[in-house]
Structures are given as structure tokens and as C-alpha cells.
Amino acid sequence: MSASLLPSDSAAAHRSRDLLAIFPQLSDLPGLPQARMLIDYVIGRRCGALDVSGRNTEGTFVAAELSAEVPENLILVDDAHGLQATLLSRLTQVCTYNDRLDEARTLAAAVESLAGAGESAGEVVTEAAPVLAVSELSEIAGLAELGVGETWAVVNAPKAMNALTETIAVLQPFVSTIIVIGRSDAMSRGVNKELARGFGRVDVSPGVGKHRMIIGSRPLSSPSLPEFPRRGVITHRGVGELEVRAHGACFSGTKSDEGSELLVDSLLGLLADEAPESVLDLGCGNGWLLTAAMRASGANTGLGVDVSKAAVASARATAEANGVGVDVILGDAADSEEPALAGLGEFDLILLNPPFHQGTAIETETAAALMAAAAEHLAPGGQVLTVFNSHLRYRDRLESIIGPSRQLARNKKFTVIASRRD
């Protein structure tokens, strides 16, 4: 695999290296290979050194008007480390959208910490353009309409194809090009198919290291774009049918997961002895678990919290579809200083179905942080119900963080533990 899209001795390659040299502190940070690939592509397109697919144009004719100011506006979706925004804002106006609140904060901190670099880099780099963050993906439409000149979008390849599908559907009416970038081994033909719903041309770039881009251009005037949120029905024998609505980036979509179903089974067993007045779901996802708990318990107050904007919107839509009154807020419950959780008060029942993967690696610190948040918001005499993959053996940790714990259910995959405050 090549180390760059650009020929090493080209003027475009020199400009790209000059830009990267301004930020030597980024050399060992995750996310730099993809950020560098995007820098090469934008500079290469502007200089006429690369065609739309990211290939060398040497010996071919490239009309100057097709490259001189490409792009003037750039939308970055799910730039987890902030490196793409930091570097590309030296070339064009940048707007960012991150579904996850913690990633949005990481991006903002990275951009702010490097804001003063590169102001005297001469021909290639001038003072950085402001990086505008939007809180909802739909707000990008207004930004794109206000922009002058060509607008591109860069989408960092998500794990869920539904997330990409919805992102393309939202952006397609307002951009001329969508670039999906990610690791080559994670870029399936499904990416090409989703781009082809809205664009007349789809190109696959050469690989650079372990990364590549799939590029949609020539927007279709009559695209075949799906609508979100998607709708489904989950039936649980103790709760009945519930309509579920889910946006693309929402974990599990419109389906239930086996762990949540086991947790609801356990909750139904507890309700024979005591009924909570208030329910808190930390990491509420599509809202099915919170909605089911509210229906089963008859609680007066329900609150869902999630770090994902797509999940928050999905949980609100699910509760509304079933006539269940709850509040759902965006917040990072794994952050002990999360301002959204301040002043929430205490709850009789707290539900936890914590994540245990970061990418492909097992990660348990997020679960521990959610347990600590649950302990902080648990009312005297209340209970925390936690479901987890049985091999993780969280009972001792729940005992130490929350209080006395007992097993309510266990199968081949999952365990449910009820914990009370000391």
C-alpha cells in the first residue's frame, strides 16, 4: 500500500507535508492516517493532481474550474479525535457533527488546544477557519444552504450500516460529494450500495496504509433515500407489544437484545413485592427497556440518559409511540462530572445494560463508571438491576460500588444482578 495518495515529488505532496509539519505533536495520535489521507485528497483535487477517485491525473486533462476551490465547505461526521477538523480547517470552512457526546467534546478540546498553530504558514495555510459544531444532523441542512460554493461531506465509517444510510439520506440534498473513510477491512460493498442510492457516481480510492475512501458524487435529482426513524414491534410476554422507533446510529435498531429481555423478566418478578415510583435507565438506547419498565411497573416518573444523540431521539420517539410519559436527556453517564446529571435526584429503580466493547476490545471501565452513577442516584431502599455478559462476573464490582447484591437470573449468555444501597 502507498504511504500517500499524492506522487511524492509533486507540488501537492509538498503542500500536504507543509501543513502536517505545523502539527508535529499529532504524529503518534490515533486518527492521523485518515486525517492525512483527507488532506492529501483535498489538496490533490484543488491542485488538479488527483481525480475524483483519488488517483493520479498525470497525463490527463483536468479543467481548472473543477478543482480550484474544491471544496469551499466541508461537513465532518463523527471525527472522533478532532484531527480531521483541526487539519482541514486550515484549508476550508468546516462544520462538525458527532453522534456521541463524549466524542464531540474530545473534538472541541482538540480543536481549541491547537487553534493557534499554523497562522503564518504562507501559501498553503492561513489562519484556521472557525470549526462550527451542530447538535443535530438535520441542522447541517441550514449550514449547507448558507454556504457559498461546493460543499462536501466526510463520513467516518460507522460500525452500523443503518447509521451510514441515515447520514447519507440527510446529507444528500445539500452536498455535491460524500466521502466515506475507514479501514479497508471494514469497508464492505454495502457502502457502495448506500452511496449509489443518492449519487450517480461511486468511486473507490486507492488504499493508503490500512485505509481507503469510497466517494459518492454527481447527486441524483430523484434519489432512492429511506426514511428514519425506522419502526418495529417488540413483543414480550409480560409486557405485551411495544412499538419501537430507531434512528440509524442507535444501538440494536428496532430490535430488543437478549440481555434486556432477561432484565425485564427479572423486573416482573420483583414487582410482585414492590413497585417503584421512579425509574432511571442509564444508557437507554432505543428506549424499549425504559418504556417496558414504565408500562410494567406503573411508575410515575421515568428518565432515560444516553451519550448518543441518535439513541436519545429514538428513545423519545419510542416512548411517545406507546403513550408513555418519560424524559430522555443527552448526557455521558460514564463521566463523573457530567453536568446533565447534576440535580437529577434519586430513583427507586435504576436499569443498567452497560456496553462492554470498545471497537473489538473488551472494555469494562465504562460499566464501572455507570455503576458509580447509579449508586449516586439510587434512592434509599431502591434497587439497581444490572444485566451483563456472564463471563464478566460483575457481581463483586456491584457489591463494592453500590451495595449488597443478589443474582436474579442467569442463562448461557447473561446474568441479572439486583443491588441495594448500603
C-alpha positions in Angstrom: 0.0 0.0 0.0 1.2 3.5 -0.8 2.0 6.0 2.0 0.1 8.8 0.3 -2.4 9.4 -2.5 -0.1 12.0 -3.9 3.1 11.5 -6.0 5.9 12.1 -3.6 7.7 14.8 -5.7 4.5 16.7 -6.7 3.7 20.3 -5.6 0.6 18.9 -3.9 2.6 16.5 -1.8 4.9 19.3 -0.7 1.9 21.4 0.3 0.4 18.5 2.3 3.7 17.9 4.1 4.0 21.6 4.9 0.6 21.5 6.5 1.3 18.4 8.6 4.6 19.8 9.7 2.8 22.5 11.6 1.4 19.9 14.0 4.4 17.6 14.9 2.5 16.8 18.1 -0.1 14.8 16.1 2.4 12.3 14.7 1.6 9.5 17.1 -2.1 10.1 17.7 -4.9 7.7 16.6 -6.8 9.0 13.6 -3.9 10.7 11.9 -3.6 8.3 9.0 -7.2 9.1 7.9 -6.8 12.8 8.5 -3.7 12.8 6.4 -5.5 10.9 3.6 -8.2 13.6 3.6 -5.6 16.4 3.5 -3.9 14.7 0.5 -7.2 14.3 -1.3 -8.4 17.9 -0.8 -5.1 19.4 -1.8 -4.7 16.9 -4.6 -8.2 17.8 -6.0 -7.5 21.5 -5.7 -4.2 21.3 -7.5 -5.6 19.0 -10.2 -3.2 16.3 -9.1 -5.9 13.8 -8.2 -9.2 12.9 -9.9 -12.5 12.3 -8.1 -11.4 8.7 -7.2 -8.1 9.9 -5.6 -5.9 8.7 -8.5 -3.1 10.5 -10.1 -4.2 12.7 -13.0 -0.7 12.9 -14.7 -1.1 12.9 -18.4 -4.8 13.6 -18.3 -6.7 16.9 -18.7 -8.3 18.4 -15.6 -10.4 21.6 -16.1 -9.2 24.3 -13.7 -12.8 25.3 -12.8 -13.4 21.8 -11.5 -10.6 21.9 -8.9 -9.6 25.5 -7.9 -11.8 25.8 -4.8 -12.9 22.3 -4.1 -14.5 22.2 -1.6 -15.4 25.6 -0.1 -17.4 24.0 2.7 -16.8 20.7 4.4 -19.0 18.7 6.8 -17.3 16.2 9.1 -19.4 13.4 10.6 -18.1 11.5 13.6 -14.5 12.8 13.7 -13.8 11.0 17.0 -10.4 12.5 17.7 -10.7 16.0 16.3 -7.7 15.6 14.0 -9.7 15.9 10.8 -11.3 19.1 11.9 -8.0 20.6 13.2 -6.2 20.0 9.9 -9.0 20.5 7.3 -10.0 23.8 8.9 -6.6 25.1 7.6 -8.0 24.5 4.1 -11.7 25.3 4.2 -14.7 26.1 6.3 -15.5 23.1 8.5 -18.8 22.0 10.2 -18.7 19.0 12.5 -21.4 16.6 13.8 -20.7 13.8 16.3 -23.4 11.5 17.4 -21.7 10.7 20.7 -21.4 13.5 23.2 -18.1 12.3 24.5 -16.5 12.4 21.0 -18.0 15.8 20.4 -16.3 17.1 23.5 -13.0 15.4 22.5 -13.1 17.1 19.1 -13.9 20.5 20.6 -11.0 20.2 23.1 -8.5 19.1 20.3 -9.5 22.0 18.0 -9.3 24.5 20.8 -5.8 23.3 22.0 -4.4 23.6 18.5 -6.2 26.7 17.5 -3.1 28.9 17.5 -0.9 26.7 15.3 -0.3 27.5 11.6 -1.2 31.1 11.4 1.8 32.1 9.4 2.2 29.1 7.1 2.2 31.1 4.0 0.7 29.9 0.7 -0.8 26.7 1.9 -2.2 27.5 5.3 -3.6 30.7 6.7 -5.4 31.3 9.9 -7.8 28.4 10.6 -11.4 28.8 9.7 -13.9 28.5 12.6 -15.0 25.0 13.2 -18.8 25.1 13.7 -20.3 22.2 15.6 -24.0 21.3 15.2 -26.1 19.4 17.8 -28.4 17.7 15.3 -27.5 16.2 12.0 -30.6 17.9 10.5 -29.0 21.3 11.3 -26.4 20.7 8.6 -29.1 21.4 6.0 -29.3 25.0 7.1 -25.5 25.3 7.2 -25.2 23.9 3.7 -27.8 26.2 2.3 -26.0 29.2 3.7 -22.6 28.2 2.3 -21.3 29.6 -0.9 -19.6 27.2 -3.4 -19.2 23.5 -3.3 -20.0 21.5 -0.2 -18.5 18.1 0.6 -19.2 15.7 3.5 -16.8 13.3 5.1 -18.4 10.4 7.0 -16.2 8.3 9.2 -17.4 4.8 8.5 -19.7 3.7 11.3 -20.0 0.1 12.6 -23.7 0.0 11.8 -24.8 0.3 8.2 -28.1 1.9 9.3 -26.1 4.8 10.7 -24.4 5.4 7.3 -27.8 5.0 5.5 -29.4 7.7 7.5 -26.4 10.1 7.3 -26.4 9.8 3.5 -30.1 10.4 3.4 -29.8 13.6 5.5 -26.8 15.0 3.7 -27.5 14.1 0.0 -29.8 17.0 -0.8 -27.2 19.5 0.3 -23.8 18.3 -0.8 -22.1 17.5 -4.1 -19.8 14.8 -2.7 -19.9 12.4 0.2 -16.6 10.7 1.2 -16.9 7.6 3.4 -13.5 6.9 5.0 -12.4 4.0 7.2 -10.2 0.9 7.5 -10.1 -1.1 4.3 -11.1 -4.3 6.0 -14.2 -2.7 7.4 -15.5 -1.1 4.2 -18.0 -3.5 2.7 -19.7 -3.3 -0.7 -22.7 -2.2 1.3 -21.1 1.3 1.5 -21.1 1.5 -2.3 -24.7 0.4 -2.4 -25.8 3.1 0.0 -24.0 5.8 -1.8 -25.5 4.7 -5.1 -29.0 5.4 -3.7 -28.2 9.1 -3.9 -25.3 9.6 -6.3 -24.7 8.8 -9.9 -21.0 8.1 -9.5 -19.4 6.0 -6.8 -15.6 5.6 -6.7 -13.2 3.5 -4.5 -9.9 5.2 -3.8 -6.5 3.5 -3.7 -5.6 2.2 -0.3 -3.2 4.2 1.8 -1.8 2.1 4.6 -4.8 0.3 6.0 -7.3 2.9 4.9 -9.4 3.9 1.9 -12.2 6.1 0.8 -15.5 5.4 -1.0 -16.7 8.5 -2.8 -20.2 9.4 -4.0 -20.5 12.3 -6.4 -23.0 13.6 -9.0 -26.1 13.8 -6.8 -29.2 12.3 -8.2 -32.2 14.5 -8.7 -34.5 11.7 -7.7 -32.6 9.7 -5.1 -33.9 6.5 -3.5 -33.4 7.5 0.1 -35.0 5.7 3.1 -36.9 7.5 5.9 -35.9 7.5 9.6 -36.6 6.7 12.3 -37.4 3.1 11.4 -40.3 1.3 13.1 -40.6 -2.1 14.5 -42.5 -4.0 17.2 -41.1 -5.9 20.2 -43.4 -8.4 21.9 -42.6 -9.5 25.5 -44.9 -12.0 27.2 -45.0 -9.9 30.4 -45.4 -6.5 28.8 -47.2 -7.1 25.5 -46.4 -5.4 22.2 -44.4 -2.1 22.1 -43.8 -0.1 19.0 -40.1 0.8 18.7 -38.5 3.6 16.7 -34.9 3.9 16.0 -32.5 6.2 14.1 -29.6 4.8 12.2 -26.9 5.2 14.8 -29.0 3.8 17.6 -27.5 0.5 19.0 -29.7 -2.5 18.2 -32.0 -0.6 16.0 -35.7 -1.6 16.4 -34.8 -4.9 17.9 -34.6 -6.0 21.5 -31.5 -7.7 22.8 -31.5 -10.9 24.9 -29.9 -9.2 27.9 -32.7 -6.6 28.1 -35.3 -9.2 27.8 -33.8 -11.2 30.7 -33.7 -8.0 32.7 -37.4 -7.3 32.1 -38.2 -10.9 33.1 -36.3 -10.3 36.4 -38.1 -6.9 36.9 -41.5 -8.6 36.5 -40.6 -11.0 39.3 -39.7 -8.1 41.6 -42.8 -6.2 41.0 -44.9 -8.7 42.9 -43.3 -7.5 46.1 -42.6 -3.8 45.4 -43.5 -1.2 42.7 -41.1 1.7 42.1 -42.4 5.3 41.8 -39.5 6.4 39.6 -37.3 4.7 37.0 -33.9 5.7 35.6 -32.3 4.0 32.6 -28.6 4.8 32.2 -27.8 4.1 28.6 -31.4 3.9 27.3 -30.6 3.1 23.7 -33.8 2.8 21.6 -36.0 3.3 24.7 -37.6 -0.2 24.7 -36.3 -1.2 28.1 -37.3 2.1 29.8 -40.8 2.0 28.1 -41.3 -1.6 29.1 -40.3 -0.9 32.7 -42.6 2.0 32.9 -45.6 0.1 31.5 -44.9 -2.9 33.7 -44.3 -1.0 37.0 -46.8 1.8 36.6 -44.1 4.2 37.9 -45.0 7.9 37.9 -41.6 9.2 36.8 -39.2 7.8 34.1 -35.9 9.2 32.8 -33.6 7.9 30.2 -30.0 9.0 29.6 -27.7 8.2 26.7 -24.4 9.5 25.3 -25.7 9.1 21.7 -27.9 11.7 20.1 -29.5 9.0 17.9 -30.4 7.0 20.9 -31.9 10.0 22.7 -34.1 10.8 19.7 -35.0 7.1 19.3 -36.0 6.6 23.0 -38.2 9.7 22.9 -39.9 8.5 19.8 -40.4 5.0 21.2 -41.9 6.3 24.5 -44.2 8.7 22.6 -45.4 6.0 20.2 -46.5 3.9 23.2 -48.1 6.8 25.1 -45.6 6.5 27.9 -44.5 9.8 29.5 -40.8 9.9 30.2 -38.0 12.4 29.9 -34.9 11.5 27.9 -31.7 13.6 28.0 -28.4 13.6 26.3 -25.6 13.0 28.8 -22.4 11.0 29.4 -23.4 9.0 32.4 -19.9 7.5 32.5 -18.4 10.9 33.2 -18.5 11.7 36.9 -18.6 15.4 36.1 -21.4 15.2 33.6 -23.4 18.5 34.0 -26.6 16.9 32.6 -26.8 14.6 35.6 -26.4 17.3 38.2 -29.6 17.7 40.3 -31.5 14.8 38.8 -32.3 13.5 42.3 -32.8 9.9 43.3 -34.7 7.0 41.7 -36.3 3.9 43.2 -35.3 1.7 40.3 -32.2 2.1 38.1 -31.7 0.0 35.0 -28.2 -0.8 33.6 -27.3 -2.7 30.5 -23.8 -1.4 30.1 -21.6 -1.7 27.0 -18.5 -3.9 27.3 -16.8 -3.4 23.9 -14.7 -0.5 22.6 -14.4 -1.5 19.0 -13.3 -5.1 19.1 -11.7 -5.0 22.6 -13.4 -5.9 25.8 -13.7 -2.8 28.0 -15.2 -2.7 31.5 -14.4 0.8 32.8 -17.5 2.3 31.2 -19.6 -0.2 33.1 -17.8 0.6 36.4 -18.5 4.3 35.8 -22.2 3.7 35.1 -22.4 1.6 38.3 -20.9 4.6 40.2 -23.5 6.9 38.6 -26.3 4.5 39.6 -25.1 4.5 43.2 -25.1 8.2 43.3 -28.7 8.5 42.1 -30.2 5.5 43.9 -32.9 6.3 46.5 -32.8 4.7 49.9 -34.4 1.3 49.7 -34.2 1.4 45.9 -32.6 -1.2 43.6 -30.3 -1.2 40.6 -30.9 -4.0 38.1 -27.8 -4.7 36.0 -27.6 -7.2 33.1 -24.2 -8.2 31.7 -22.4 -10.9 29.8 -22.0 -13.7 32.4 -18.3 -14.2 31.8 -17.6 -10.6 33.0 -18.6 -11.5 36.6 -19.6 -8.1 37.7 -21.3 -9.1 41.0 -18.3 -8.3 43.2 -17.9 -4.9 41.5 -21.5 -4.1 42.0 -21.2 -5.1 45.7 -18.3 -2.8 46.2 -19.7 0.2 44.2 -23.4 0.1 45.1 -24.0 -2.3 47.9 -25.4 -5.8 48.7 -26.2 -7.7 45.6 -28.0 -10.9 44.6 -28.5 -12.8 41.4 -32.0 -12.7 39.9 -31.4 -14.6 36.7 -28.7 -16.3 34.6 -28.6 -18.1 31.3 -25.8 -19.2 29.0 -25.0 -15.6 28.0 -26.3 -13.1 30.5 -26.7 -12.5 34.3 -29.0 -10.1 36.1 -28.0 -8.8 39.5 -30.1 -6.7 41.9 -28.1 -4.3 44.1 -29.2 -2.1 47.0 -27.5 0.8 48.7 -25.7 0.0 52.0 
